Amino acid sequence: MSDKLILNPNLDNADGFFDALARAHDGLEKSTSDALNARLIFLLANHIGNNDVLTEALAAAQNSGHQR
């Protein structure tokens, strides 16, 4: 695994993944959808396994979101 967060497009089939993600949420109530997202985040975080990369990803996500 890399020691740095990859911010350039890096998915073999981004559209296919987005479609699968959207289908996984079809028909779910918000709380169930949120729980699915949380489980996915923890599975992927475990796969990455590098706290520095995860911290960098969290900061990037916070900085790219909408201001409240």
ABEGO torsion letter per residue (X at the ends): XBABBBABBABABAAAAAAAAAAAABGBBAAAAAAAAAAAAAAAAAAAGBAAAAAAAAAAAAAABBBX
